[in-house]
Amino acid sequence: MTTATITSKGQVTIPVNVRNRLGLESGDRIEFSFNDETGRYEIHPATRSLASLKGIVKKPVRPVSIEDMNRAIAEQGASAR
């Protein structure tokens, strides 16, 4: 079992073998989730590839022109003043 020590500031250095198995690199973010079944916390990489984001935003019902986008932006800008 791999271990790490918590500093007085609450920081932990994730051991290199754990980082490698999770595919983590410097600057990556991680998420902690509680597993109700096991009663333990789990660590997950919070970074996503661009390909994994495909399909999150649905296509509009009708196409939107550049002119429509510019008009909507101008209206929002005017109402914010």
Order of alpha helices (4+ residues) and beta strands (2+ residues): alpha-beta-beta-alpha
